[in-house]
Amino acid sequence: MYPPTPSGAGPTQSGGTAKILILVGLVLQLLGVLAFATFSVAATRFAGIFAIFLLPFAVIGVIWIIIVYLYGYQRTARAEYTEARTPVLIIAILSLVTLSVLSAIFYFIGWAKLGDAIREQDEIARQQSAVAGQPPVQFW
């Protein structure tokens, strides 16, 4: 969908904002998983065997947190905005489907800021090529 990140283009202001938004969504989702896991463990004492079926959902939540970190936050922190944009959108949609609405809102806003960061990186690359006396580079 988007070309690879231009070489030499580092972090941008919008990229930093996107990183913070994704991190906030990640923390909110982590708190939700911890609350669900705590409820599952506490419910085993009162509900017995039925509550054990809740624990796999907590494990899936932990796996989900790892996926969000690896494909959303870590790529954004490395200024790989182009590579992070699609996974963050998918994460936002799946978070919305799984009723993690607040996290999904932060992921959607982070996704939009990643688009701004990609445009900023393109502009920086064009300015660097103009300073070097090379013809402008078209990334779109």
C-alpha beads as a LAMMPS data file, in Angstrom:
LAMMPS data file: protein, C-alpha beads

140 atoms
139 bonds

1 atom types
1 bond types

-500.0 500.0 xlo xhi
-500.0 500.0 ylo yhi
-500.0 500.0 zlo zhi

Masses

1 110.0

Atoms # bond

1 1 1 0.000 0.000 0.000
2 1 1 2.784 2.403 0.935
3 1 1 6.378 2.413 -0.253
4 1 1 9.080 1.472 2.271
5 1 1 10.360 4.051 4.720
6 1 1 12.776 6.461 2.990
7 1 1 16.366 5.808 3.942
8 1 1 17.873 8.400 6.224
9 1 1 14.503 9.672 7.404
10 1 1 14.384 9.478 11.171
11 1 1 11.632 9.996 13.723
12 1 1 9.148 12.798 13.179
13 1 1 6.942 14.807 15.497
14 1 1 3.785 13.027 14.347
15 1 1 5.606 9.720 14.721
16 1 1 6.354 10.534 18.350
17 1 1 2.698 11.360 18.931
18 1 1 1.646 8.098 17.262
19 1 1 4.085 6.179 19.457
20 1 1 2.579 7.686 22.606
21 1 1 -0.991 7.009 21.440
22 1 1 -0.199 3.381 20.637
23 1 1 1.523 3.006 24.005
24 1 1 -1.516 4.425 25.841
25 1 1 -3.798 2.013 23.964
26 1 1 -1.432 -0.835 24.820
27 1 1 -1.412 0.063 28.529
28 1 1 -5.218 0.324 28.609
29 1 1 -5.501 -3.043 26.939
30 1 1 -2.982 -4.512 29.383
31 1 1 -5.038 -3.219 32.312
32 1 1 -8.133 -4.824 30.806
33 1 1 -6.370 -8.168 30.409
34 1 1 -5.056 -8.017 33.970
35 1 1 -8.530 -7.223 35.302
36 1 1 -10.010 -10.101 33.306
37 1 1 -7.319 -12.507 34.499
38 1 1 -7.824 -11.422 38.108
39 1 1 -11.566 -11.895 37.764
40 1 1 -11.028 -15.338 36.212
41 1 1 -8.778 -16.484 39.060
42 1 1 -11.102 -15.058 41.706
43 1 1 -14.131 -16.629 40.052
44 1 1 -12.587 -20.108 40.187
45 1 1 -13.024 -20.029 43.940
46 1 1 -16.734 -19.312 43.711
47 1 1 -17.811 -20.697 40.341
48 1 1 -15.522 -23.710 40.242
49 1 1 -15.007 -25.442 36.946
50 1 1 -16.943 -22.900 34.875
51 1 1 -14.480 -20.134 35.647
52 1 1 -11.570 -22.215 34.351
53 1 1 -12.969 -21.647 30.867
54 1 1 -12.276 -17.935 31.316
55 1 1 -8.525 -18.386 31.786
56 1 1 -7.777 -19.175 28.104
57 1 1 -9.254 -15.810 27.200
58 1 1 -6.791 -14.138 29.549
59 1 1 -3.952 -16.062 27.863
60 1 1 -5.213 -14.929 24.456
61 1 1 -5.233 -11.372 25.816
62 1 1 -1.574 -11.656 26.824
63 1 1 -0.679 -12.987 23.367
64 1 1 -2.621 -10.069 21.875
65 1 1 -0.606 -7.586 23.965
66 1 1 2.633 -9.116 22.656
67 1 1 1.410 -8.833 19.053
68 1 1 0.442 -5.188 19.561
69 1 1 3.863 -4.449 21.046
70 1 1 5.836 -6.190 18.296
71 1 1 3.909 -5.016 15.245
72 1 1 2.579 -1.650 16.393
73 1 1 4.608 -0.010 19.113
74 1 1 8.079 -1.375 18.364
75 1 1 7.921 -0.518 14.665
76 1 1 6.701 2.970 15.468
77 1 1 9.493 3.431 18.009
78 1 1 12.023 2.486 15.294
79 1 1 10.481 5.129 12.962
80 1 1 9.196 2.420 10.596
81 1 1 5.916 4.241 10.136
82 1 1 5.019 2.731 6.776
83 1 1 5.499 -0.788 8.086
84 1 1 3.531 -0.063 11.292
85 1 1 0.505 1.623 9.742
86 1 1 -1.431 -1.408 8.475
87 1 1 -0.896 -3.548 11.611
88 1 1 -2.067 -0.658 13.805
89 1 1 -5.253 -0.348 11.729
90 1 1 -5.935 -4.084 12.019
91 1 1 -5.217 -3.941 15.754
92 1 1 -7.626 -1.010 16.116
93 1 1 -10.416 -2.806 14.271
94 1 1 -9.945 -6.031 16.241
95 1 1 -9.833 -4.074 19.500
96 1 1 -13.118 -2.446 18.577
97 1 1 -14.648 -5.832 17.754
98 1 1 -13.500 -7.288 21.092
99 1 1 -15.150 -4.386 22.958
100 1 1 -11.901 -2.735 23.968
101 1 1 -13.330 0.553 22.733
102 1 1 -11.041 2.968 24.561
103 1 1 -7.904 1.190 23.333
104 1 1 -9.357 1.075 19.817
105 1 1 -9.881 4.843 19.833
106 1 1 -6.235 5.413 20.742
107 1 1 -5.110 2.947 18.057
108 1 1 -7.250 4.680 15.407
109 1 1 -5.835 8.091 16.301
110 1 1 -2.320 6.577 16.311
111 1 1 -3.018 5.129 12.860
112 1 1 -3.984 8.572 11.572
113 1 1 -0.849 10.114 13.088
114 1 1 1.261 7.424 11.393
115 1 1 -0.078 8.706 8.062
116 1 1 1.049 12.201 9.033
117 1 1 4.458 10.827 10.050
118 1 1 4.860 9.115 6.667
119 1 1 4.139 12.409 4.898
120 1 1 6.620 14.205 7.160
121 1 1 9.308 11.623 6.378
122 1 1 8.663 12.066 2.656
123 1 1 9.031 15.829 3.001
124 1 1 12.277 15.445 4.949
125 1 1 13.634 13.093 2.266
126 1 1 12.689 15.566 -0.474
127 1 1 14.400 18.409 1.371
128 1 1 17.536 16.326 1.907
129 1 1 17.708 15.382 -1.764
130 1 1 17.200 19.023 -2.799
131 1 1 20.035 20.148 -0.518
132 1 1 22.319 17.492 -1.961
133 1 1 21.590 18.776 -5.482
134 1 1 19.789 15.648 -6.572
135 1 1 16.436 15.668 -8.318
136 1 1 13.444 15.372 -5.965
137 1 1 12.495 11.850 -4.978
138 1 1 8.904 10.719 -5.488
139 1 1 7.755 8.227 -2.842
140 1 1 4.050 8.222 -3.774

Bonds

1 1 1 2
2 1 2 3
3 1 3 4
4 1 4 5
5 1 5 6
6 1 6 7
7 1 7 8
8 1 8 9
9 1 9 10
10 1 10 11
11 1 11 12
12 1 12 13
13 1 13 14
14 1 14 15
15 1 15 16
16 1 16 17
17 1 17 18
18 1 18 19
19 1 19 20
20 1 20 21
21 1 21 22
22 1 22 23
23 1 23 24
24 1 24 25
25 1 25 26
26 1 26 27
27 1 27 28
28 1 28 29
29 1 29 30
30 1 30 31
31 1 31 32
32 1 32 33
33 1 33 34
34 1 34 35
35 1 35 36
36 1 36 37
37 1 37 38
38 1 38 39
39 1 39 40
40 1 40 41
41 1 41 42
42 1 42 43
43 1 43 44
44 1 44 45
45 1 45 46
46 1 46 47
47 1 47 48
48 1 48 49
49 1 49 50
50 1 50 51
51 1 51 52
52 1 52 53
53 1 53 54
54 1 54 55
55 1 55 56
56 1 56 57
57 1 57 58
58 1 58 59
59 1 59 60
60 1 60 61
61 1 61 62
62 1 62 63
63 1 63 64
64 1 64 65
65 1 65 66
66 1 66 67
67 1 67 68
68 1 68 69
69 1 69 70
70 1 70 71
71 1 71 72
72 1 72 73
73 1 73 74
74 1 74 75
75 1 75 76
76 1 76 77
77 1 77 78
78 1 78 79
79 1 79 80
80 1 80 81
81 1 81 82
82 1 82 83
83 1 83 84
84 1 84 85
85 1 85 86
86 1 86 87
87 1 87 88
88 1 88 89
89 1 89 90
90 1 90 91
91 1 91 92
92 1 92 93
93 1 93 94
94 1 94 95
95 1 95 96
96 1 96 97
97 1 97 98
98 1 98 99
99 1 99 100
100 1 100 101
101 1 101 102
102 1 102 103
103 1 103 104
104 1 104 105
105 1 105 106
106 1 106 107
107 1 107 108
108 1 108 109
109 1 109 110
110 1 110 111
111 1 111 112
112 1 112 113
113 1 113 114
114 1 114 115
115 1 115 116
116 1 116 117
117 1 117 118
118 1 118 119
119 1 119 120
120 1 120 121
121 1 121 122
122 1 122 123
123 1 123 124
124 1 124 125
125 1 125 126
126 1 126 127
127 1 127 128
128 1 128 129
129 1 129 130
130 1 130 131
131 1 131 132
132 1 132 133
133 1 133 134
134 1 134 135
135 1 135 136
136 1 136 137
137 1 137 138
138 1 138 139
139 1 139 140
